[in-house]
Amino acid sequence: MTPNVDFDGLTPRQYLKGKSWDERRRLGMDALIKFKVLAP
């Protein structure tokens, strides 16, 4: 995976390691909205 500036230079997987399920869900929902899978 490629490091990402949105995740402080970490890969998404590294960034989410140890995060709460609420944070993981929020990030996933944001991604689905960003790529227009879900409407805002």
PDB file of N, H, CA, C and O in Angstrom:
ATOM      1  N   MET A   1       0.839  -1.177   0.000  1.00  0.00           N
ATOM      2  CA  MET A   1       0.000   0.000   0.000  1.00  0.00           C
ATOM      3  C   MET A   1       0.886   1.243   0.000  1.00  0.00           C
ATOM      4  O   MET A   1       2.037   1.205   0.434  1.00  0.00           O
ATOM      5  N   THR A   2       0.339   2.316  -0.482  1.00  0.00           N
ATOM      6  H   THR A   2      -0.596   2.347  -0.835  1.00  0.00           H
ATOM      7  CA  THR A   2       1.093   3.551  -0.615  1.00  0.00           C
ATOM      8  C   THR A   2       0.831   4.473   0.566  1.00  0.00           C
ATOM      9  O   THR A   2      -0.314   4.642   0.984  1.00  0.00           O
ATOM     10  N   PRO A   3       1.897   5.073   1.110  1.00  0.00           N
ATOM     11  CA  PRO A   3       1.695   6.061   2.174  1.00  0.00           C
ATOM     12  C   PRO A   3       0.797   7.196   1.683  1.00  0.00           C
ATOM     13  O   PRO A   3       0.794   7.527   0.497  1.00  0.00           O
ATOM     14  N   ASN A   4       0.044   7.781   2.597  1.00  0.00           N
ATOM     15  H   ASN A   4       0.047   7.512   3.560  1.00  0.00           H
ATOM     16  CA  ASN A   4      -0.961   8.775   2.241  1.00  0.00           C
ATOM     17  C   ASN A   4      -0.837   9.973   3.174  1.00  0.00           C
ATOM     18  O   ASN A   4      -0.747   9.808   4.391  1.00  0.00           O
ATOM     19  N   VAL A   5      -0.833  11.184   2.606  1.00  0.00           N
ATOM     20  H   VAL A   5      -0.906  11.319   1.618  1.00  0.00           H
ATOM     21  CA  VAL A   5      -0.723  12.390   3.435  1.00  0.00           C
ATOM     22  C   VAL A   5      -1.941  12.570   4.336  1.00  0.00           C
ATOM     23  O   VAL A   5      -1.836  13.192   5.393  1.00  0.00           O
ATOM     24  N   ASP A   6      -3.092  12.038   3.937  1.00  0.00           N
ATOM     25  H   ASP A   6      -3.177  11.533   3.079  1.00  0.00           H
ATOM     26  CA  ASP A   6      -4.295  12.135   4.773  1.00  0.00           C
ATOM     27  C   ASP A   6      -4.162  11.331   6.062  1.00  0.00           C
ATOM     28  O   ASP A   6      -4.879  11.577   7.032  1.00  0.00           O
ATOM     29  N   PHE A   7      -3.245  10.375   6.066  1.00  0.00           N
ATOM     30  H   PHE A   7      -2.662  10.175   5.278  1.00  0.00           H
ATOM     31  CA  PHE A   7      -3.052   9.504   7.229  1.00  0.00           C
ATOM     32  C   PHE A   7      -1.680   9.711   7.856  1.00  0.00           C
ATOM     33  O   PHE A   7      -1.073   8.764   8.356  1.00  0.00           O
ATOM     34  N   ASP A   8      -1.192  10.943   7.832  1.00  0.00           N
ATOM     35  H   ASP A   8      -1.685  11.713   7.427  1.00  0.00           H
ATOM     36  CA  ASP A   8       0.110  11.281   8.432  1.00  0.00           C
ATOM     37  C   ASP A   8       1.249  10.461   7.834  1.00  0.00           C
ATOM     38  O   ASP A   8       2.167  10.071   8.554  1.00  0.00           O
ATOM     39  N   GLY A   9       1.204  10.195   6.536  1.00  0.00           N
ATOM     40  H   GLY A   9       0.457  10.512   5.951  1.00  0.00           H
ATOM     41  CA  GLY A   9       2.265   9.469   5.857  1.00  0.00           C
ATOM     42  C   GLY A   9       2.211   7.965   6.027  1.00  0.00           C
ATOM     43  O   GLY A   9       3.120   7.261   5.587  1.00  0.00           O
ATOM     44  N   LEU A  10       1.163   7.461   6.658  1.00  0.00           N
ATOM     45  H   LEU A  10       0.425   8.033   7.016  1.00  0.00           H
ATOM     46  CA  LEU A  10       1.003   6.020   6.848  1.00  0.00           C
ATOM     47  C   LEU A  10       0.082   5.466   5.776  1.00  0.00           C
ATOM     48  O   LEU A  10      -0.651   6.212   5.127  1.00  0.00           O
ATOM     49  N   THR A  11       0.125   4.163   5.596  1.00  0.00           N
ATOM     50  H   THR A  11       0.721   3.558   6.123  1.00  0.00           H
ATOM     51  CA  THR A  11      -0.871   3.535   4.734  1.00  0.00           C
ATOM     52  C   THR A  11      -2.191   3.519   5.509  1.00  0.00           C
ATOM     53  O   THR A  11      -2.179   3.590   6.738  1.00  0.00           O
ATOM     54  N   PRO A  12      -3.316   3.427   4.819  1.00  0.00           N
ATOM     55  CA  PRO A  12      -4.592   3.370   5.539  1.00  0.00           C
ATOM     56  C   PRO A  12      -4.631   2.245   6.574  1.00  0.00           C
ATOM     57  O   PRO A  12      -5.152   2.433   7.674  1.00  0.00           O
ATOM     58  N   ARG A  13      -4.086   1.089   6.231  1.00  0.00           N
ATOM     59  H   ARG A  13      -3.663   0.936   5.338  1.00  0.00           H
ATOM     60  CA  ARG A  13      -4.087  -0.047   7.159  1.00  0.00           C
ATOM     61  C   ARG A  13      -3.270   0.274   8.413  1.00  0.00           C
ATOM     62  O   ARG A  13      -3.696  -0.031   9.527  1.00  0.00           O
ATOM     63  N   GLN A  14      -2.096   0.889   8.234  1.00  0.00           N
ATOM     64  H   GLN A  14      -1.750   1.137   7.329  1.00  0.00           H
ATOM     65  CA  GLN A  14      -1.264   1.259   9.382  1.00  0.00           C
ATOM     66  C   GLN A  14      -1.966   2.313  10.238  1.00  0.00           C
ATOM     67  O   GLN A  14      -1.926   2.253  11.467  1.00  0.00           O
ATOM     68  N   TYR A  15      -2.611   3.279   9.576  1.00  0.00           N
ATOM     69  H   TYR A  15      -2.644   3.328   8.578  1.00  0.00           H
ATOM     70  CA  TYR A  15      -3.302   4.349  10.297  1.00  0.00           C
ATOM     71  C   TYR A  15      -4.429   3.794  11.168  1.00  0.00           C
ATOM     72  O   TYR A  15      -4.613   4.233  12.304  1.00  0.00           O
ATOM     73  N   LEU A  16      -5.175   2.839  10.642  1.00  0.00           N
ATOM     74  H   LEU A  16      -5.026   2.482   9.720  1.00  0.00           H
ATOM     75  CA  LEU A  16      -6.338   2.315  11.358  1.00  0.00           C
ATOM     76  C   LEU A  16      -5.985   1.305  12.447  1.00  0.00           C
ATOM     77  O   LEU A  16      -6.825   0.984  13.287  1.00  0.00           O
ATOM     78  N   LYS A  17      -4.765   0.807  12.441  1.00  0.00           N
ATOM     79  H   LYS A  17      -4.082   1.068  11.758  1.00  0.00           H
ATOM     80  CA  LYS A  17      -4.354  -0.177  13.447  1.00  0.00           C
ATOM     81  C   LYS A  17      -4.486   0.435  14.838  1.00  0.00           C
ATOM     82  O   LYS A  17      -3.889   1.470  15.135  1.00  0.00           O
ATOM     83  N   GLY A  18      -5.275  -0.219  15.680  1.00  0.00           N
ATOM     84  H   GLY A  18      -5.760  -1.060  15.439  1.00  0.00           H
ATOM     85  CA  GLY A  18      -5.472   0.250  17.044  1.00  0.00           C
ATOM     86  C   GLY A  18      -6.556   1.306  17.207  1.00  0.00           C
ATOM     87  O   GLY A  18      -6.840   1.725  18.329  1.00  0.00           O
ATOM     88  N   LYS A  19      -7.166   1.745  16.110  1.00  0.00           N
ATOM     89  H   LYS A  19      -6.935   1.405  15.198  1.00  0.00           H
ATOM     90  CA  LYS A  19      -8.246   2.732  16.194  1.00  0.00           C
ATOM     91  C   LYS A  19      -9.542   2.032  16.596  1.00  0.00           C
ATOM     92  O   LYS A  19      -9.693   0.822  16.424  1.00  0.00           O
ATOM     93  N   SER A  20     -10.462   2.808  17.128  1.00  0.00           N
ATOM     94  H   SER A  20     -10.340   3.790  17.268  1.00  0.00           H
ATOM     95  CA  SER A  20     -11.753   2.252  17.534  1.00  0.00           C
ATOM     96  C   SER A  20     -12.578   1.894  16.297  1.00  0.00           C
ATOM     97  O   SER A  20     -12.310   2.363  15.191  1.00  0.00           O
ATOM     98  N   TRP A  21     -13.589   1.048  16.516  1.00  0.00           N
ATOM     99  H   TRP A  21     -13.807   0.666  17.414  1.00  0.00           H
ATOM    100  CA  TRP A  21     -14.474   0.686  15.411  1.00  0.00           C
ATOM    101  C   TRP A  21     -15.255   1.903  14.923  1.00  0.00           C
ATOM    102  O   TRP A  21     -15.598   1.979  13.743  1.00  0.00           O
ATOM    103  N   ASP A  22     -15.541   2.853  15.806  1.00  0.00           N
ATOM    104  H   ASP A  22     -15.263   2.792  16.765  1.00  0.00           H
ATOM    105  CA  ASP A  22     -16.229   4.078  15.385  1.00  0.00           C
ATOM    106  C   ASP A  22     -15.378   4.862  14.391  1.00  0.00           C
ATOM    107  O   ASP A  22     -15.888   5.358  13.387  1.00  0.00           O
ATOM    108  N   GLU A  23     -14.083   4.973  14.671  1.00  0.00           N
ATOM    109  H   GLU A  23     -13.668   4.570  15.487  1.00  0.00           H
ATOM    110  CA  GLU A  23     -13.172   5.687  13.772  1.00  0.00           C
ATOM    111  C   GLU A  23     -13.040   4.949  12.443  1.00  0.00           C
ATOM    112  O   GLU A  23     -13.025   5.578  11.384  1.00  0.00           O
ATOM    113  N   ARG A  24     -12.946   3.629  12.489  1.00  0.00           N
ATOM    114  H   ARG A  24     -12.959   3.118  13.349  1.00  0.00           H
ATOM    115  CA  ARG A  24     -12.845   2.837  11.261  1.00  0.00           C
ATOM    116  C   ARG A  24     -14.100   2.996  10.409  1.00  0.00           C
ATOM    117  O   ARG A  24     -14.020   3.141   9.190  1.00  0.00           O
ATOM    118  N   ARG A  25     -15.258   2.968  11.063  1.00  0.00           N
ATOM    119  H   ARG A  25     -15.323   2.851  12.054  1.00  0.00           H
ATOM    120  CA  ARG A  25     -16.523   3.117  10.342  1.00  0.00           C
ATOM    121  C   ARG A  25     -16.636   4.508   9.729  1.00  0.00           C
ATOM    122  O   ARG A  25     -17.060   4.653   8.582  1.00  0.00           O
ATOM    123  N   ARG A  26     -16.255   5.531  10.494  1.00  0.00           N
ATOM    124  H   ARG A  26     -15.910   5.413  11.426  1.00  0.00           H
ATOM    125  CA  ARG A  26     -16.311   6.906   9.992  1.00  0.00           C
ATOM    126  C   ARG A  26     -15.436   7.060   8.753  1.00  0.00           C
ATOM    127  O   ARG A  26     -15.852   7.660   7.762  1.00  0.00           O
ATOM    128  N   LEU A  27     -14.244   6.524   8.813  1.00  0.00           N
ATOM    129  H   LEU A  27     -13.906   6.036   9.618  1.00  0.00           H
ATOM    130  CA  LEU A  27     -13.325   6.619   7.685  1.00  0.00           C
ATOM    131  C   LEU A  27     -13.875   5.884   6.461  1.00  0.00           C
ATOM    132  O   LEU A  27     -13.773   6.377   5.337  1.00  0.00           O
ATOM    133  N   GLY A  28     -14.455   4.710   6.684  1.00  0.00           N
ATOM    134  H   GLY A  28     -14.537   4.310   7.597  1.00  0.00           H
ATOM    135  CA  GLY A  28     -15.051   3.950   5.588  1.00  0.00           C
ATOM    136  C   GLY A  28     -16.228   4.669   4.959  1.00  0.00           C
ATOM    137  O   GLY A  28     -16.362   4.699   3.736  1.00  0.00           O
ATOM    138  N   MET A  29     -17.078   5.247   5.787  1.00  0.00           N
ATOM    139  H   MET A  29     -16.970   5.222   6.781  1.00  0.00           H
ATOM    140  CA  MET A  29     -18.232   5.992   5.267  1.00  0.00           C
ATOM    141  C   MET A  29     -17.768   7.207   4.470  1.00  0.00           C
ATOM    142  O   MET A  29     -18.324   7.505   3.413  1.00  0.00           O
ATOM    143  N   ASP A  30     -16.750   7.910   4.971  1.00  0.00           N
ATOM    144  H   ASP A  30     -16.299   7.668   5.830  1.00  0.00           H
ATOM    145  CA  ASP A  30     -16.200   9.064   4.246  1.00  0.00           C
ATOM    146  C   ASP A  30     -15.674   8.646   2.873  1.00  0.00           C
ATOM    147  O   ASP A  30     -15.878   9.353   1.887  1.00  0.00           O
ATOM    148  N   ALA A  31     -14.997   7.500   2.809  1.00  0.00           N
ATOM    149  H   ALA A  31     -14.830   6.925   3.611  1.00  0.00           H
ATOM    150  CA  ALA A  31     -14.465   7.009   1.536  1.00  0.00           C
ATOM    151  C   ALA A  31     -15.598   6.655   0.574  1.00  0.00           C
ATOM    152  O   ALA A  31     -15.520   6.966  -0.614  1.00  0.00           O
ATOM    153  N   LEU A  32     -16.646   6.008   1.076  1.00  0.00           N
ATOM    154  H   LEU A  32     -16.710   5.755   2.041  1.00  0.00           H
ATOM    155  CA  LEU A  32     -17.776   5.650   0.215  1.00  0.00           C
ATOM    156  C   LEU A  32     -18.474   6.891  -0.329  1.00  0.00           C
ATOM    157  O   LEU A  32     -18.921   6.899  -1.476  1.00  0.00           O
ATOM    158  N   ILE A  33     -18.569   7.921   0.474  1.00  0.00           N
ATOM    159  H   ILE A  33     -18.206   7.914   1.405  1.00  0.00           H
ATOM    160  CA  ILE A  33     -19.168   9.178   0.015  1.00  0.00           C
ATOM    161  C   ILE A  33     -18.240   9.871  -0.980  1.00  0.00           C
ATOM    162  O   ILE A  33     -18.697  10.393  -1.997  1.00  0.00           O
ATOM    163  N   LYS A  34     -16.946   9.878  -0.691  1.00  0.00           N
ATOM    164  H   LYS A  34     -16.575   9.454   0.135  1.00  0.00           H
ATOM    165  CA  LYS A  34     -15.965  10.526  -1.572  1.00  0.00           C
ATOM    166  C   LYS A  34     -16.003   9.927  -2.977  1.00  0.00           C
ATOM    167  O   LYS A  34     -15.911  10.656  -3.965  1.00  0.00           O
ATOM    168  N   PHE A  35     -16.136   8.604  -3.071  1.00  0.00           N
ATOM    169  H   PHE A  35     -16.211   8.012  -2.268  1.00  0.00           H
ATOM    170  CA  PHE A  35     -16.129   7.939  -4.367  1.00  0.00           C
ATOM    171  C   PHE A  35     -17.534   7.708  -4.917  1.00  0.00           C
ATOM    172  O   PHE A  35     -17.732   6.927  -5.848  1.00  0.00           O
ATOM    173  N   LYS A  36     -18.513   8.409  -4.316  1.00  0.00           N
ATOM    174  H   LYS A  36     -18.352   9.043  -3.560  1.00  0.00           H
ATOM    175  CA  LYS A  36     -19.899   8.450  -4.789  1.00  0.00           C
ATOM    176  C   LYS A  36     -20.587   7.089  -4.822  1.00  0.00           C
ATOM    177  O   LYS A  36     -21.456   6.840  -5.658  1.00  0.00           O
ATOM    178  N   VAL A  37     -20.190   6.214  -3.906  1.00  0.00           N
ATOM    179  H   VAL A  37     -19.484   6.416  -3.227  1.00  0.00           H
ATOM    180  CA  VAL A  37     -20.901   4.953  -3.732  1.00  0.00           C
ATOM    181  C   VAL A  37     -22.157   5.225  -2.917  1.00  0.00           C
ATOM    182  O   VAL A  37     -23.201   4.611  -3.141  1.00  0.00           O
ATOM    183  N   LEU A  38     -22.047   6.154  -1.967  1.00  0.00           N
ATOM    184  H   LEU A  38     -21.200   6.653  -1.785  1.00  0.00           H
ATOM    185  CA  LEU A  38     -23.177   6.609  -1.160  1.00  0.00           C
ATOM    186  C   LEU A  38     -23.370   8.099  -1.367  1.00  0.00           C
ATOM    187  O   LEU A  38     -22.412   8.826  -1.633  1.00  0.00           O
ATOM    188  N   ALA A  39     -24.593   8.549  -1.246  1.00  0.00           N
ATOM    189  H   ALA A  39     -25.371   7.959  -1.030  1.00  0.00           H
ATOM    190  CA  ALA A  39     -24.878   9.980  -1.320  1.00  0.00           C
ATOM    191  C   ALA A  39     -24.585  10.605   0.045  1.00  0.00           C
ATOM    192  O   ALA A  39     -24.781   9.966   1.079  1.00  0.00           O
ATOM    193  N   PRO A  40     -24.116  11.854   0.043  1.00  0.00           N
ATOM    194  CA  PRO A  40     -23.828  12.518   1.338  1.00  0.00           C
ATOM    195  C   PRO A  40     -25.059  12.735   2.182  1.00  0.00           C
ATOM    196  O   PRO A  40     -24.963  13.277   3.284  1.00  0.00           O
TER     197      PRO A  40
END
